[in-house]
Amino acid sequence: MDNIIIQLEEYRLKHRITQQDLARKLGVSFVSVNRWLNGHAIPQKLQVYQIKQLLQDKEVQYGK
């Protein structure tokens, strides 16, 4: 689980978006994203799926 959170933070930093913007992209609250990135909580299965989709979309768009 830690690996996906690290990837999510790298995505956020690389694309220079705020935690609030990231939360909007994932359809969750800012508090959820903040707690994941600070290690106070872990995403539920649905959110893990959404995170993986976001990261895969990134590879398709930016991997070329």
N, C-alpha and C positions, 0 to 999 in steps of 0.2 A: 504494500500500500504506500509506503514511503516514496517509492520510485515514481509513482504517478503524481504525487504531490510535488516532488522535485521538478518533474517535467512541466507541471502546471505553472509553477513559479517561474521557471525558465521561459515558458511561453509568454507569461505576463510581462516579464522584464524585456524580452526580445522585442515584443510588439509595443512596448511602452504604454501599456494600459493600466489603469488603476484597478484595485481590488473591486471597486464598485462596478466598473465596466466589465470586468471578468464575471462578476456575479450576474449581471444582466445577460451576458452571452450564454451563461449556463442555466439561467432561469431560477436562480436561488438568491438568497439574501446576502448582503455584504457581510453580515455577521458570520454566516456559514463559511464563506470563502476565507475570511479573516481567521476563524478558528482552525480551519484545515491547514492554512499556511503557517500558523503559529504552533501547530502540533497539539492543540487542545481538543480536537475532534477529528473524526475521519468521515469521509463521505459515505452515504448509503449506496446501495447497489445501483439505484437509478442514477444518482449523481456520478458514480464511477463510470457508468455507461456514457453519460453526457460528456464527461471530461475526455474519455477516450475518443469520442466522436470529434470533439473540438481539436484534439491533438492530431487526429488523422486528417481532418480537413486542412490543417496547417501544412502537413506534409505534402498533400496534393497541390495546394496553392503555392507553397514556397520551396518545394523540393525539386522543382524543375530547373 
